[in-house]
């Protein structure tokens, strides 16, 4: 078992084909699109060298810029902070440079197949991530209501935890056709995927995650629901998601997004940074040796402060230096709330329904705090019990999730003392890094009274609260009940033939525009959608043997619910 509370995915036969996060809302095989030798498409030679604004240097923006550059366009990347976005890897002052902390994305499922294309492209390695009770985790401690349980597998936990695991599997099966959908996704059976999902969207769009549990005969026990919320499945407790739409949760479990996670060796921020510097061997118009970095003189342009439509339906961008440039097309990849607050925008940029969708976007808060330690002391054995001195820890205390990260027994290591979301994250917001660390050490000291964590700390803590980051204002999107229509508007925005002519030319991308927000795969997929949209606007096309997401849109378009 790889999860504290396993889902039914883990019961599928080993011989089944690998699953991918390509559905169920828009079951398009982005991994096949990327792998095809014909490439992503081409634009007329008369358009080569045209400048395209790409606003946001996170993963989505860098991929969009990289692929547009390969087609012969000239992306102009604007970035307010640093390349990487929420792929942010930081070091510790005074410590070895190899000792790092992942402040944003830190674990990636194998079902992120389009993301894996780029990981492989730039030569990065991955390794198993130590989630609760995963094979990469020597031991896990579950501490609820002051009572701790040590486990190396789920079978080491009390029976009630296995009861909760079985209740979750039964709940998914009875309420969401789990096995049928999982099979259809594995077989890429698009008609069956669409048949199942359209019925579920119509039935469940107004349902919360918690309401879905309460409606299940398998979860009639409040105690079972409470344990499930505190301990969860895959990555830990999910009670912070209880108010969100159950459709968001189903997307995660259907596509195994919460299973078998891997981390990027050396840090996830290397991916966008390497793409920034990469000199593609197959490139149009530009000479070999061209990279995004070389097109920008090494650095992206700064923060965007104003976006307007100007004569000829152009997109005019003003940056923090006061520089004004006008483009025939722009790709916006930042969090959508920036368009409501940090960036002065014309109402004419988007149709009113799209503005409404951005205003209604619900973002989750998230906080982390890491400390560097002298060695992975948690692997020491307790002389009395023979158990690990300390374990990956799930608890209902303030820390919630504590992760132990090492690169060998004799090397300095890192502890993520706390990883929290939503209300649990907001509890940390007023505290300084040192204050946060003190509260966390006190909580962990109550779980491990004989372990002196402080004595092993060799540097100052590093922390983040994404809701307090001025260019993010939240960690990731999570739809509330009734938000499906809003998400559909944002995701389908790249299909601009359906928009009034005076509302075209700016393309939304980023994981919050995707159906899988919070996962880097969504950033990749929407970047590729935007690339197709820009290519289409400039009169380009894909190869007939490798149709893009816009070419097949009408065949697999997301469910359209009535608007009245």
Secondary structure, DSSP 4 states (H G I P E B T S, - for coil): --SSS--GGGGS-TTSPPP-S--SSS---HHHHHH-TT-S-B--GGGTT-EEEEE--BHHHHHHHHHHHHTT-EEEEE-SS-TBTT--EEE-TTS-TT-EEESS---B-TT-HHHHHHHHHTT--EEE---TT-TT-S-EEEEETTEEEEESSGGGS-HHHHHHHHHHHHHHHHHH-HHHHHHHHHTT-HHHHHHHHHHHHHHHTT-BHHHHHHT-GGG--HHHHHHHHHH-SSSS--GGGTTBBHHHHHHHHHTTTTSS-EEETT-THHHHHHHHH---SS-SSSPTT--HHHHTTTS-B--EEEEEEETTTEEEEEETT--EEEES-EEE-S-GGGGGTTSEE-GGGS-HHHHHHHHH--EEPEEEEEEEESS-GGGSBPTTT-SBSS-EEEESSTT-EEEEE-SSTTS-EEEEEEEEEHHHHHTTTTS-HHHHHHHHHHHHHHH-TT--GGGGB-S--EEEEGGG-TTTSSSEE-PBTT-HHHHHHHHGGG-GGGS-GGG-SEEE-SGGGSSSTTSHHHHHHHHHHHHHHHHHHTT-B--TTS--TTTTHHHHPPP-----
